[in-house]
Amino acid sequence: MAEPEAWLRGPMADCDPLLLPVAHSLIQAREDLAELSARVAAGDVWTRPGGAASIGFHVLHIGGALDRLFTYARGEMLTDAQKAALKAEADPNPGRALADVADDTLRIIERALGQLRETPRDSVLDARKVGRAGLPATVLGLLFHAAEHTTRHVGQAVTTEKILSARSQLVLGP
């Protein structure tokens, strides 16, 4: 029998119950990305069906966005390296394998889970500034947005893989 989705596995001893939905989302994303990266054909990683974003973009963007959002949650500003990575996310990189991109993103997810475990409950309503404009947010808002943003892009990557897989079945036939 398959293990239930992360959110149905109950509490985690090392995570504040208030932040459990964020942890469950990141754990589910980690598992889904690992499965996805194992089944995507090398030629499909940077393919943009109908102009949609590629699987490679989504996986790369998940890691970059998660890193940036958790940086803001710590009350820090982005580094020059993070800003450069943001600009490079949209560029296709056909020489880069999905396993490589996914490994980087999975490490970022692990780092985010570590930060989440260390986030004190009494800090979740602390004000934070986002971006050059210093837009208002809270630690909790950033963490929850990071979770929903991650799951959204994992879903888009999975959907794109299904489209590309179905398309190749039509071309190749049974």
Phi, psi and omega in degrees: 000135180289148177292143178294163176303155187307319185292345179260010182266000175088187183294159176243128185301330185260016182228132176301131181306329178297328182260004182302320178300325177294312180300314180299319179297317181291323178295316179296319178298317179302314181293316180295321178294320178298316178295316181299312185295337179282342185245353182281129177293141183306321181288348182263349188303315185251012178286140181243085183296124180063021181086359178292161177296147181284162175299317179302316178301310184302315183293319177296315182294324178303310181296315182295314181294319179298317178299315181293314182295321178288333173297312178298322180298330176283353181086019181254160174265161180291147175277167176300323179296320178294320179294319178294320178297321177300314180296326183280346184301325184282346182279126176296146182226073187299342178278354184257122181287150179298324179301321179293313179297315181296320178301316178299315181293320179295325176294321178294321177298316179299318178297319179296318178298322176298316179296320180300317179299331183267358182282115180290140180305321184287359178258352191294337178262007177296139180289144175224154177251141182239126174074180180300326181284349180064042181296145187284139175206178172233166176304311181299316179300317179294317181295316180291323176295320178302318180294311182291325179295317178299311182295326178298314182286329174297315178300319179294320179295317179296317179296317178298319177298319180295319178297312181294322178294316179295320179298318181291329176293323178293320181289315184278330181075175183288000000 
